Amino acid sequence: MDSTVLSLRIEGELFERLRAHAAKRGMSVQDYVVRTLIREDFDERFQTAVEETEKFYGASDAPGDQVRPSAGIA
């Protein structure tokens, strides 16, 4: 996989918060930020896939939307 350099300028307070989060996980700030961006990108792509699936099958056909009779009613 190719890599590209990205340089960021962030305020000191934000950097210290990122450093603290990274340290809790035994990571460098760079690794923490990259993993966070990767996770965010995955979450967005996953959400898009869910929305496309709901459009394809129709929102009313989603398993959570189906009404089921209670156990005592026949």
C-alpha positions in Angstrom: 0.0 0.0 0.0 1.3 3.4 -0.9 1.7 6.0 1.8 1.6 9.8 1.7 2.8 12.3 4.2 0.2 14.5 5.9 1.3 17.3 8.1 -1.1 18.9 10.6 -1.0 21.9 12.7 -3.1 21.5 15.9 -3.3 23.5 19.1 -1.3 22.3 22.1 -4.4 21.4 24.2 -5.7 19.1 21.5 -2.3 17.5 21.0 -2.0 16.8 24.7 -5.5 15.1 24.7 -4.5 13.0 21.7 -1.2 12.1 23.4 -3.1 11.0 26.6 -5.5 8.9 24.6 -2.6 7.3 22.7 -0.6 6.7 25.8 -3.5 4.8 27.4 -3.3 2.4 24.5 0.5 2.3 24.4 0.5 4.0 21.0 2.2 7.0 19.4 0.1 10.0 18.6 0.6 9.3 14.9 -0.6 5.7 15.2 -3.6 6.7 17.4 -4.7 9.4 14.9 -4.3 7.0 11.9 -6.2 4.2 13.6 -9.0 6.7 14.5 -9.2 7.9 11.0 -9.3 4.3 9.7 -12.1 3.4 12.1 -14.1 6.5 11.2 -13.7 5.7 7.5 -14.9 2.1 8.1 -17.9 3.3 10.2 -18.9 5.7 7.4 -18.6 3.0 4.7 -20.5 0.5 6.9 -23.3 2.9 7.5 -23.5 3.6 3.8 -23.7 -0.1 3.1 -26.5 -0.5 5.7 -28.5 2.4 4.2 -28.1 1.0 0.7 -29.3 -2.4 1.9 -32.3 -0.8 3.5 -33.1 1.0 0.3 -32.8 -2.2 -1.7 -35.0 -4.3 0.6 -37.2 -1.5 1.8 -37.1 0.0 5.3 -40.4 -1.8 6.3 -38.8 -5.2 5.5 -35.9 -4.7 7.9 -35.9 -7.4 10.6 -36.2 -4.9 13.4 -39.3 -3.3 11.9 -41.5 -6.4 11.8 -44.3 -6.6 14.4 -44.5 -9.9 16.2 -47.4 -11.0 18.3 -46.8 -11.4 22.0 -46.5 -14.9 23.4 -49.9 -15.0 25.0 -51.9 -14.0 21.9 -52.8 -16.6 19.3 
